[in-house]
Amino acid sequence: MTDYGQNPGSQPWQPDDSLYGGQQDWSGGQPGAGHHHYGGQQPQQHYPPQQQASWDSGHQPQYPGGWDTTGGGMPLTDPYGNPAPQPDYYGTPDAYPPPNPHPRRPQPHQQPGHQQPHQPHPHQQPGQQPGQHQQQPPHPGQARRRPDGREDWDPASRPPERDDHPFFDGDGAGDDDFDDDPREGRRGGGRSAGRGTGRDRRGAKRRNGCACLVIALVLAGGLGGLGYVGYNFWSDRFGAAPDYSGEGEGSVTVEIPEGATVTQMGNILKDKGVVKSVQAFIDAAGDEMLHPGAYTLHKGMSGEAAVEMMLSPEAANQVVIPEGRRATAVYAMIDEHLGLDEDTTAKIAEKGDLGLPDWADGNPEGFLWPSSYSAAEGTDPKKLLREMVKRANGKYTELGLEAKAEKVGQTPHEVLTIASLIEAEGQSKEEFGKVSRVIYNRLKPDNTATNGMLQFDSTINYAKGESNLDISNQDTQFDSPYNTYLHAGLPPGPIDNPSERAIEAALDPTPGDWLYFVTVKPGDTRFTASKEEHDRNVEEFNENQRKKEDE
């Protein structure tokens, strides 16, 4: 059994039923009565005036008799009487808006020609039950309402799948034209609108491919550059220094300036193609003393071979002036090295103009600084001599010779003379301080043991131009101002070109009372203040000399 107005039964409504007031002329009184929703003409039917539910995306349907689609109960009232006024839940501005069936998609706009909301249907189709109305197919993209009151969305209204976006199909050129709004897509002809033709997409993909290739090449180049820099960094600091092998070949002249460090030398040699790396040269040099000058070397030499060749005066185009050499010996060495006639350099030295200080009295002795000098073929001997004097003046200024000489009661020239005697008489640098003290003790006015005479064999040898250890009594009578057996005090000037160590000893003698010394045998020099003890030491020295002669 069916309660009218609540749950319509399976039987059609009968207009002749007495419940409906018998036969009446039902025209519906509504505009458009008698017209089917699809435009066809249907026989006129007479139905009681019942307000039909009309679906609108922004309003809930209102039913007579208190239908409540929000879940409330359905009171049993007369569905055919005058319906009670229903409150308008959504028609006022104070009400909340209706729920949006989809959180991202707004309701479709009302299309022109659609039936306006809240208008009852003017008629029913045959067989249609009370409380029902003819449903039209939903507009594409419009939600359908299912019997349970929920809306079912047309798949056409769903947004395009993520993998259809140009970003995912590789069409980067269409990114700016893509419209994520389905409404705009429908108005513009679908989601492919504005994305161009297939040819455009293929062209864009080709451009994308070119861009990717360029990026890949740039990245590969960057990684390659970083790898190269990293390899060089690792090799320079942790790997073995690159080096050539062997003695090299060809010939190249290399000029090493005064004051150059080993690293600077290595850079010069590397630039000239002599060694392969600076570090290889530094490693080979070790603690060796390399001098400035002009060197004739080979190209492509190992670091060890280059160092060995630079230490050889013959191959280095250098003339090496040892410590304690007399000026006459220096002149002879220059002549020999440059292939000049004998006494060529000595005659140039006699002419002067070598840059000597005033207190040198025009004598180059003591001012030809011991060192290594560049002397390639064709070098002017005068240029070499001036270079030696220049270095000596620089060293004396560095040592503060003039000021310190005054402190020890001597002139700078006298200090150089004392230093030259120390260099000639001392057997080792450790003895230089004691030899200096013997000189100062003998020069004292109160020295009654020798009466101010130095009595050094080295001065006789210098006077005679010889180098003999065995000085006879006759030699001690050789007439020369340099003969300290005949003349008290210092000789007229230096007797050689002393070293820096000898000059320092002359300025700072070792404290002691020694007046005598003799080298009995190599490494055994004995110092004493007693004449008797000294005579015994001299006798032992003579015995050793006789043994050498017998051998």
Secondary structure by P-SEA (a helix, b strand, c coil): cccccccccccccccccccccccccccccccccccccccccccbbbbcbbbbbbbbcccccccccccccccccccccccccccccccccccccccccccccccccccccccccccccccccccccccccccccccccccccbbbbccccbbbbccccccccccccccccccccccccccccaaaaaaacccccccccaaaaaaaaaaaaaaaaaaaaaaaaaaaaaaaaaaaaaaaccccccccccccbbbbbbbbcccccaaaaaaaaaaacccccaaaaaaaaccbbbbbccccccccccaaaaaaaaaccccccbbbbcccccaaaaaaaaaaaaccccaaaaaaaaaccccccccccccccccccbbbbbbcccccaaaaaaaaaaaaaaaaaaaaaaaaaaaacccaaaaaaaaaaaaaccccccaaaaaaaaaaaaacccccccccccccaaaaaaaacccccccccccccccccccccccccccccccccccaaaaaaaaccccccccccccccccbbbbbccaaaaaaaaaaaaaaaaaaaac
